[in-house]
Amino acid sequence: MAASIGVFAQDNNTSTTSSSSMSGVANRARYSRDFFMVQLTYDNWAGADSARVTGFSRGVNVYLTYDFPIKSHYSFAAGLGIGTSSIFLDDQKIDMSNGNSQQVNYVNTTAFSKYKVMTTYLDVPLELRFRGVPDNANKGFKAAIGAKVGMLLNAHTKSKASLGGEKNILKEQNKRFFNTWRYAGTARVGWGNWAVIGSYSFSNVFKSNTGQEAFPYSVGICLSGL
């Protein structure tokens, strides 16, 4: 009621401006603002001199974000989601069962057909966004730069081998070697619902007293919408 009284109290020019502004707000609420993002990535470790990363190491991230318009084509977004990564090692394993040492040891072995190190994080993604079509993220050019902060939920290794002619899968779960938090820079460039993405972690996967370093990075594609 107060808004209606204010509108009728203004002259025609002011009313036209107000209607235009309200229309812009309505459009922002009605069209896509990249509320939902699914990211598929190729993953690797930088600085991990002792690890032999091989194959198509990969990750999957699923994020929900809320977009706050700043001005014209720009907005800020914050959200929550799950980020996973699987790093395959070439004829190596990590000795997860040695409870007497805090050191991460890569052990050479040919016993496994596949061996990977898997991590899962609860992530908080933050982005400064630009959109060529401000009112609809499903159309036009868009770009974003930002960061994500993650808390480790799970860390385990998984190996596959043949035992007695049958497939044998062994999973060892232990978070004691791994950092609880991760901090990474992110970037995204695309058109419409699709984008190319990249990220680089400024934090080590492993704790500082483990004697090993590994700084994850990834490149991939992102499908966004809603």
Backbone bond lengths (Angstrom), bond angles and torsions (degrees), N, CA, C in turn:
res aa  C-N    CA-C-N  psi(-1)  N-CA   C-N-CA  omega(-1)  CA-C   N-CA-C  phi
1 M - - - 1.462 - - 1.506 111.38 -
2 A 1.345 117.36 -42.45 1.464 120.78 179.65 1.519 110.50 -63.66
3 A 1.347 116.47 -39.93 1.453 120.21 179.08 1.518 110.85 -63.99
4 S 1.329 117.40 -39.90 1.458 121.14 -179.97 1.514 111.22 -64.76
5 I 1.328 117.32 -43.86 1.468 121.22 178.44 1.511 110.47 -60.55
6 G 1.369 116.36 -41.70 1.454 120.29 179.81 1.511 111.96 -63.23
7 V 1.327 117.05 -39.77 1.458 120.70 -179.09 1.522 110.68 -66.42
8 F 1.323 117.39 -45.96 1.458 120.28 -178.79 1.520 112.27 -68.51
9 A 1.312 117.62 -23.31 1.462 121.04 -179.54 1.507 112.15 -78.31
10 Q 1.357 118.66 -14.85 1.452 121.57 -177.53 1.519 110.15 -89.06
11 D 1.362 116.50 163.15 1.461 119.96 176.79 1.515 109.92 -77.98
12 N 1.329 117.55 178.77 1.455 121.76 -174.02 1.508 112.73 -63.88
13 N 1.345 118.64 -39.68 1.463 121.54 -178.53 1.519 111.46 -63.51
14 T 1.333 115.76 -43.85 1.450 120.43 -179.49 1.518 110.22 -65.97
15 S 1.327 116.00 -38.28 1.456 120.17 179.83 1.515 111.00 -63.63
16 T 1.355 115.52 -39.75 1.462 119.56 178.96 1.514 111.07 -63.45
17 T 1.362 116.63 -42.53 1.465 121.43 179.21 1.519 111.22 -63.42
18 S 1.350 116.20 -43.22 1.454 120.24 -179.53 1.514 111.16 -63.69
19 S 1.342 116.10 -41.48 1.454 119.89 179.47 1.513 110.77 -62.78
20 S 1.347 116.10 -39.77 1.459 120.28 179.13 1.517 111.26 -64.38
21 S 1.354 116.70 -41.96 1.455 120.82 179.97 1.520 111.03 -64.85
22 M 1.356 115.21 -43.52 1.458 118.85 179.54 1.519 110.92 -63.73
23 S 1.345 116.18 -35.77 1.461 120.13 178.17 1.523 111.00 -63.83
24 G 1.362 116.29 -39.99 1.459 120.15 178.21 1.515 111.92 -63.34
25 V 1.349 116.82 -41.06 1.454 121.01 178.18 1.523 110.28 -64.61
26 A 1.345 115.81 -41.47 1.463 120.12 179.94 1.517 111.01 -62.99
27 N 1.350 116.48 -40.66 1.459 120.30 179.01 1.513 111.17 -62.73
28 R 1.342 116.40 -41.49 1.466 120.38 -179.97 1.520 110.45 -62.07
29 A 1.342 116.28 -36.72 1.458 119.93 -178.25 1.526 111.44 -75.32
30 R 1.345 116.61 -28.41 1.454 120.76 -172.55 1.523 112.32 -84.69
31 Y 1.339 117.92 -37.17 1.448 121.22 -173.58 1.530 112.03 -94.52
32 S 1.344 114.96 170.70 1.461 121.80 -175.78 1.521 112.04 -64.03
33 R 1.338 114.69 141.33 1.467 121.03 175.32 1.525 110.57 -131.79
34 D 1.323 117.03 30.55 1.473 122.23 179.29 1.524 111.64 54.82
35 F 1.317 115.27 49.31 1.464 120.69 179.06 1.531 111.01 -68.60
36 F 1.332 116.79 -32.49 1.463 122.38 -174.96 1.519 109.56 -121.26
37 M 1.338 117.59 131.75 1.462 122.18 179.62 1.525 110.62 -134.60
38 V 1.335 115.16 132.82 1.467 122.32 172.84 1.520 107.42 -120.13
39 Q 1.327 117.22 126.34 1.460 122.18 -175.88 1.522 110.33 -122.36
40 L 1.336 116.09 130.76 1.459 123.00 175.66 1.527 107.54 -115.43
41 T 1.329 117.71 126.18 1.464 120.65 -169.78 1.518 113.11 -132.76
42 Y 1.342 114.45 155.04 1.462 122.52 163.80 1.516 106.54 -93.69
43 D 1.336 117.41 128.05 1.463 122.34 -175.02 1.523 111.44 -114.53
44 N 1.349 114.63 151.85 1.459 120.30 175.32 1.522 107.91 -156.50
45 W 1.339 115.48 171.57 1.459 122.15 177.84 1.521 109.60 -115.92
46 A 1.321 117.24 128.45 1.460 122.15 172.31 1.528 108.60 -93.35
47 G 1.352 115.42 144.62 1.458 120.30 176.43 1.507 115.21 76.53
48 A 1.337 117.33 5.74 1.467 120.44 -179.87 1.527 109.25 -92.75
49 D 1.326 116.09 76.70 1.460 121.08 -173.17 1.524 113.13 -66.02
50 S 1.324 117.68 -28.97 1.463 120.86 -176.76 1.523 112.61 -86.53
51 A 1.332 116.76 -16.92 1.467 120.62 -177.89 1.520 110.42 -94.29
52 R 1.333 116.62 138.48 1.459 121.93 175.64 1.532 108.41 -106.20
53 V 1.327 115.43 90.16 1.462 120.58 -179.76 1.519 109.10 -76.36
54 T 1.331 116.88 135.47 1.455 120.68 -174.73 1.526 110.79 -140.01
55 G 1.331 115.13 170.16 1.453 120.63 173.29 1.514 113.88 64.59
56 F 1.325 115.14 -162.06 1.457 121.39 -179.43 1.524 109.17 -95.65
57 S 1.336 115.66 77.37 1.461 119.65 173.27 1.522 107.94 -65.92
58 R 1.316 117.72 138.02 1.458 119.29 -168.24 1.522 112.40 -146.98
59 G 1.333 113.21 165.83 1.456 119.53 179.11 1.514 111.36 -145.15
60 V 1.330 115.66 160.81 1.460 123.29 176.12 1.523 108.08 -135.40
61 N 1.332 116.23 129.32 1.457 122.05 176.84 1.525 109.12 -123.81
62 V 1.323 116.58 135.97 1.462 122.09 176.25 1.525 107.60 -128.73
63 Y 1.347 115.94 118.26 1.459 120.72 -174.49 1.525 111.63 -127.88
64 L 1.331 115.47 144.12 1.453 123.07 167.33 1.521 107.23 -111.18
65 T 1.330 117.37 127.68 1.469 121.14 -177.86 1.525 110.21 -130.74
66 Y 1.319 114.91 154.31 1.467 119.70 174.87 1.515 108.49 -116.78
67 D 1.325 115.30 132.14 1.460 122.95 -172.34 1.528 110.62 -99.35
68 F 1.349 116.20 125.00 1.465 121.78 178.78 1.532 108.87 -110.94
69 P 1.348 118.74 108.27 1.468 120.81 179.17 1.530 111.32 -59.07
70 I 1.323 115.81 137.40 1.467 121.08 177.35 1.524 110.35 -104.91
71 K 1.341 114.99 -62.21 1.457 119.43 -179.62 1.521 108.48 -162.75
72 S 1.319 116.29 129.01 1.455 122.83 176.38 1.528 111.23 49.51
73 H 1.327 117.78 -109.99 1.461 122.20 -173.98 1.525 113.45 -87.48
74 Y 1.312 118.73 0.11 1.464 121.44 -172.24 1.523 111.59 -108.84
75 S 1.344 114.27 148.87 1.460 120.53 176.26 1.526 109.30 -153.93
76 F 1.326 114.78 165.89 1.464 121.89 176.02 1.519 107.91 -120.99
77 A 1.328 116.83 137.53 1.457 120.94 -178.39 1.522 110.90 -129.56
78 A 1.320 115.43 141.43 1.465 122.20 174.64 1.518 107.65 -135.22
79 G 1.338 115.98 151.93 1.456 117.56 -176.67 1.511 113.67 -161.77
80 L 1.331 114.14 -160.86 1.455 122.23 -177.30 1.526 107.84 -152.02
81 G 1.332 116.67 146.23 1.457 118.91 179.10 1.512 112.47 -178.24
82 I 1.319 114.88 -172.42 1.457 122.94 -177.85 1.530 109.49 -117.20
83 G 1.326 116.02 132.28 1.460 121.83 176.37 1.516 110.35 -121.61
84 T 1.328 117.07 130.56 1.463 121.22 -179.90 1.527 110.27 -124.25
85 S 1.333 116.23 153.65 1.457 121.53 178.44 1.520 109.52 -146.21
86 S 1.343 116.05 138.14 1.464 122.29 176.53 1.521 108.60 -125.97
87 I 1.328 116.67 114.85 1.460 122.89 -179.75 1.526 109.01 -107.49
88 F 1.352 116.19 120.40 1.462 121.52 -179.41 1.531 109.96 -91.01
89 L 1.316 116.27 135.33 1.454 122.37 178.55 1.521 110.31 -107.51
90 D 1.340 116.18 145.60 1.459 123.54 -177.03 1.522 110.16 -95.53
91 D 1.334 115.66 105.90 1.472 122.11 178.80 1.525 111.77 52.07
92 Q 1.322 115.65 42.15 1.466 122.26 176.71 1.519 109.30 -140.52
93 K 1.329 114.31 159.05 1.453 120.46 170.00 1.529 108.47 -144.52
94 I 1.316 116.01 161.29 1.460 121.74 173.96 1.523 107.80 -100.68
95 D 1.326 115.69 130.05 1.465 120.09 179.93 1.523 108.88 -74.98
96 M 1.337 115.95 92.97 1.466 121.35 -177.04 1.525 112.62 -84.48
97 S 1.328 117.60 -15.46 1.464 121.18 -172.02 1.526 113.56 -91.27
98 N 1.337 117.79 -6.29 1.462 120.50 -177.83 1.530 109.37 -81.49
99 G 1.318 116.16 98.26 1.456 121.06 -178.21 1.513 114.39 -82.62
100 N 1.333 117.45 -4.33 1.460 120.99 -177.46 1.520 113.33 -94.39
101 S 1.325 117.45 -2.05 1.462 120.41 -177.15 1.518 110.10 -135.96
102 Q 1.331 115.53 145.00 1.461 121.83 175.23 1.524 111.73 -93.60
103 Q 1.337 117.13 -2.93 1.449 121.52 -177.26 1.533 111.32 -79.41
104 V 1.323 115.66 139.02 1.454 121.09 173.05 1.525 108.00 -85.77
105 N 1.321 116.35 120.81 1.459 121.32 -178.83 1.520 109.67 -117.34
106 Y 1.348 115.81 123.73 1.457 121.12 173.25 1.527 107.76 -88.42
107 V 1.315 116.12 119.70 1.462 121.73 -177.30 1.522 108.67 -105.41
108 N 1.333 116.53 126.72 1.462 120.71 177.43 1.527 109.99 -71.47
109 T 1.330 116.55 132.46 1.457 121.26 179.79 1.524 110.13 -158.83
110 T 1.312 115.91 146.70 1.468 121.34 174.78 1.527 110.58 -114.40
111 A 1.328 116.16 18.85 1.466 120.89 -175.20 1.523 112.84 -76.89
112 F 1.340 117.14 -18.11 1.457 119.87 -173.48 1.525 111.08 -113.27
113 S 1.327 115.67 141.58 1.464 119.86 172.15 1.522 110.69 -78.58
114 K 1.333 116.62 -29.86 1.464 121.98 175.22 1.521 109.04 -144.87
115 Y 1.331 115.06 143.05 1.470 120.23 176.68 1.524 107.88 -146.56
116 K 1.326 117.06 127.01 1.457 119.74 -178.35 1.520 111.82 -138.93
117 V 1.340 113.86 154.05 1.459 122.96 176.67 1.521 106.95 -109.04
118 M 1.326 116.68 120.64 1.458 121.48 -174.35 1.521 110.66 -115.77
119 T 1.332 115.91 134.50 1.461 122.16 176.93 1.526 109.57 -129.75
120 T 1.323 115.88 145.98 1.462 122.52 177.98 1.529 108.56 -131.05
121 Y 1.331 115.94 131.57 1.469 121.35 -177.27 1.525 110.86 -125.43
122 L 1.311 115.27 147.86 1.463 122.01 165.39 1.521 106.17 -91.03
123 D 1.342 116.79 111.22 1.461 122.32 -171.57 1.524 112.67 -104.37
124 V 1.321 114.39 147.35 1.468 122.48 168.69 1.525 107.16 -115.84
125 P 1.354 118.62 100.17 1.464 120.89 178.60 1.529 111.13 -84.19
126 L 1.335 115.45 141.24 1.461 122.69 177.12 1.522 107.98 -129.78
127 E 1.342 117.11 133.55 1.461 120.43 -177.00 1.519 112.07 -140.57
128 L 1.331 116.14 140.56 1.461 123.38 164.81 1.517 105.95 -100.36
129 R 1.323 117.21 117.67 1.461 121.98 -169.05 1.525 112.85 -111.87
130 F 1.340 114.34 147.71 1.472 122.26 170.77 1.519 107.74 -125.66
131 R 1.331 116.55 134.69 1.454 121.35 177.18 1.518 110.15 -130.59
132 G 1.331 115.94 131.93 1.455 120.45 176.49 1.509 112.25 -66.83
133 V 1.338 116.37 -32.72 1.471 122.75 174.65 1.527 106.47 -111.75
134 P 1.314 118.77 95.26 1.465 121.39 -169.54 1.524 114.13 -58.44
135 D 1.340 117.43 -34.82 1.450 120.75 -172.18 1.521 114.09 -90.27
136 N 1.339 117.72 -1.84 1.457 119.10 -177.37 1.519 110.47 -152.67
137 A 1.331 116.21 105.71 1.465 121.05 -178.83 1.525 112.61 -74.26
138 N 1.334 117.52 -6.79 1.466 120.47 177.54 1.524 112.43 -80.01
139 K 1.321 117.14 -5.84 1.458 121.04 -176.40 1.529 110.44 -130.20
140 G 1.334 115.29 151.34 1.454 121.12 170.20 1.511 115.32 76.31
141 F 1.339 114.23 179.65 1.459 122.52 -179.31 1.525 110.37 -73.94
142 K 1.332 115.06 144.70 1.462 119.85 174.63 1.525 109.55 -152.07
143 A 1.324 114.93 153.43 1.462 121.51 -179.64 1.521 108.78 -149.03
144 A 1.321 115.62 154.84 1.466 120.38 179.62 1.513 109.38 -151.56
145 I 1.311 114.97 145.43 1.461 121.87 173.77 1.521 107.12 -132.35
146 G 1.332 116.57 142.25 1.457 117.27 -176.16 1.516 113.23 -173.27
147 A 1.319 114.74 -148.85 1.460 121.89 -177.30 1.518 108.46 -155.55
148 K 1.324 114.89 165.23 1.462 119.22 172.45 1.523 108.87 -141.97
149 V 1.319 114.39 142.57 1.459 122.29 177.19 1.521 106.88 -115.34
150 G 1.329 116.53 127.86 1.453 120.01 -176.25 1.515 113.23 -125.35
151 M 1.334 115.69 145.16 1.464 122.26 174.51 1.526 108.35 -111.78
152 L 1.321 116.50 128.25 1.462 121.85 -176.41 1.529 110.84 -65.79
153 L 1.332 116.28 123.85 1.457 121.97 175.60 1.522 112.01 -99.59
154 N 1.339 116.09 -35.64 1.459 119.37 -175.96 1.524 109.98 -154.98
155 A 1.322 116.74 143.50 1.464 122.81 173.83 1.520 107.65 -142.52
156 H 1.318 116.65 127.49 1.455 119.56 178.30 1.523 110.38 -156.25
157 T 1.317 115.39 164.03 1.462 121.57 173.46 1.526 108.27 -110.87
158 K 1.321 115.12 152.85 1.466 120.68 -179.63 1.523 109.03 -140.31
159 S 1.305 116.63 126.14 1.459 121.03 -178.11 1.526 110.28 -123.88
160 K 1.350 114.70 151.10 1.461 121.53 175.92 1.528 108.98 -124.88
161 A 1.311 115.93 135.79 1.467 121.50 178.73 1.519 108.61 -151.88
162 S 1.312 115.72 171.03 1.463 121.37 176.82 1.525 108.69 -102.27
163 L 1.328 116.05 128.09 1.461 121.16 -179.36 1.529 108.15 -132.81
164 G 1.334 116.14 112.72 1.456 120.03 -178.09 1.513 113.25 63.28
165 G 1.339 115.74 30.82 1.453 120.15 -179.64 1.507 114.33 81.27
166 E 1.324 117.55 0.66 1.463 122.09 179.23 1.526 110.33 -116.09
167 K 1.337 115.27 155.12 1.461 120.35 178.02 1.528 110.14 -69.08
168 N 1.319 115.68 129.98 1.460 121.42 179.01 1.533 108.82 -119.63
169 I 1.321 116.58 121.13 1.465 122.36 -178.68 1.522 108.81 -114.58
170 L 1.328 115.30 127.03 1.458 121.18 -179.08 1.528 109.34 -121.15
171 K 1.313 116.46 127.68 1.464 122.19 -179.85 1.526 109.26 -121.25
172 E 1.345 116.19 126.18 1.465 121.68 177.94 1.526 108.54 -119.62
173 Q 1.307 115.87 120.41 1.471 121.19 -176.80 1.520 110.46 -111.75
174 N 1.340 115.12 123.17 1.461 120.55 -179.83 1.526 108.60 -165.51
175 K 1.337 116.95 124.44 1.465 120.82 -177.02 1.523 113.12 -97.01
176 R 1.322 118.50 3.11 1.462 119.30 -169.55 1.525 114.07 -68.39
177 F 1.345 118.51 -22.37 1.460 120.98 178.18 1.532 112.74 -85.85
178 F 1.321 117.92 -13.96 1.459 121.49 -165.26 1.530 112.21 -105.82
179 N 1.347 114.81 142.68 1.458 120.51 175.98 1.518 110.81 -62.99
180 T 1.321 116.38 141.58 1.461 120.85 179.49 1.523 111.30 -72.80
181 W 1.339 117.34 -31.09 1.467 121.28 -174.77 1.523 110.86 -120.06
182 R 1.310 115.16 150.11 1.462 120.81 171.75 1.526 109.23 -132.66
183 Y 1.338 115.84 150.05 1.459 123.22 -179.75 1.525 107.49 -135.07
184 A 1.315 116.60 124.10 1.462 120.04 -174.75 1.527 110.71 -138.89
185 G 1.347 115.60 147.66 1.453 121.81 170.85 1.518 109.30 -90.79
186 T 1.330 117.31 146.91 1.460 121.68 -176.92 1.524 111.17 -133.41
187 A 1.331 116.34 156.06 1.467 122.49 175.91 1.526 108.19 -148.64
188 R 1.343 115.47 149.55 1.464 120.67 -177.50 1.526 108.61 -149.41
189 V 1.335 117.24 130.44 1.468 123.12 178.36 1.519 107.67 -136.59
190 G 1.332 116.87 130.59 1.453 117.60 -178.63 1.506 113.85 -165.28
191 W 1.333 113.82 -170.52 1.458 122.62 179.89 1.526 107.77 -138.78
192 G 1.311 116.59 124.74 1.457 119.77 -179.08 1.511 111.61 65.21
193 N 1.332 115.12 -131.21 1.464 120.04 -176.43 1.526 114.12 -82.95
194 W 1.347 118.26 -8.29 1.460 121.04 -174.72 1.523 111.55 -113.55
195 A 1.322 115.46 145.43 1.464 120.02 -179.92 1.518 110.34 -150.80
196 V 1.315 115.58 155.89 1.465 123.08 170.81 1.526 107.07 -96.20
197 I 1.319 117.10 135.94 1.465 120.52 -175.19 1.526 110.90 -127.58
198 G 1.316 115.13 160.44 1.454 121.80 175.05 1.510 110.27 -152.59
199 S 1.327 116.98 152.04 1.465 120.83 176.33 1.522 109.60 -150.43
200 Y 1.325 115.34 153.45 1.463 121.72 176.78 1.518 108.10 -140.15
201 S 1.323 116.08 129.08 1.456 121.18 -178.36 1.532 110.70 -88.33
202 F 1.312 116.01 131.18 1.470 121.79 176.91 1.524 111.29 -91.33
203 S 1.315 116.79 -0.62 1.466 120.95 179.53 1.522 109.86 -115.46
204 N 1.320 115.63 147.61 1.457 123.13 -179.84 1.531 109.64 -73.59
205 V 1.328 117.05 139.55 1.461 120.17 174.24 1.517 110.84 -60.34
206 F 1.329 115.87 -39.08 1.455 121.23 -175.49 1.529 111.51 -98.00
207 K 1.315 115.53 157.54 1.457 121.28 176.45 1.532 110.04 -66.69
208 S 1.334 115.73 157.25 1.466 120.37 -173.75 1.519 113.00 -67.06
209 N 1.340 117.99 -23.11 1.470 120.43 -177.81 1.525 113.16 -92.31
210 T 1.334 117.35 10.42 1.465 120.03 -177.92 1.521 113.00 -90.45
211 G 1.337 117.60 -11.69 1.451 121.23 178.42 1.517 114.58 79.76
212 Q 1.339 118.29 7.48 1.456 121.57 -179.54 1.527 110.38 -130.01
213 E 1.343 115.08 151.17 1.456 121.11 176.16 1.526 109.60 -124.22
214 A 1.318 115.80 144.18 1.465 122.25 174.73 1.522 107.38 -159.93
215 F 1.333 116.01 115.51 1.460 121.61 -179.24 1.534 108.39 -110.71
216 P 1.330 117.53 104.63 1.461 120.61 -174.03 1.527 113.19 -66.92
217 Y 1.330 114.75 142.93 1.453 121.01 169.85 1.525 108.60 -138.36
218 S 1.310 117.54 158.43 1.460 120.59 -176.70 1.520 110.35 -151.72
219 V 1.322 116.35 152.21 1.464 124.60 171.62 1.517 106.73 -136.20
220 G 1.336 116.21 148.34 1.455 117.63 -178.65 1.506 112.69 179.42
221 I 1.323 115.24 -157.58 1.453 121.84 -179.01 1.519 109.74 -121.34
222 C 1.327 115.11 155.92 1.456 121.72 -178.71 1.526 109.56 -132.07
223 L 1.311 117.17 131.33 1.456 123.72 171.45 1.504 107.88 -107.51
224 S 1.318 117.36 122.65 1.459 120.80 -176.88 1.526 110.94 -130.89
225 G 1.324 115.20 159.70 1.447 120.26 179.08 1.519 111.85 177.59
226 L 1.322 115.85 -171.83 1.456 125.92 -178.02 1.521 111.71 68.23
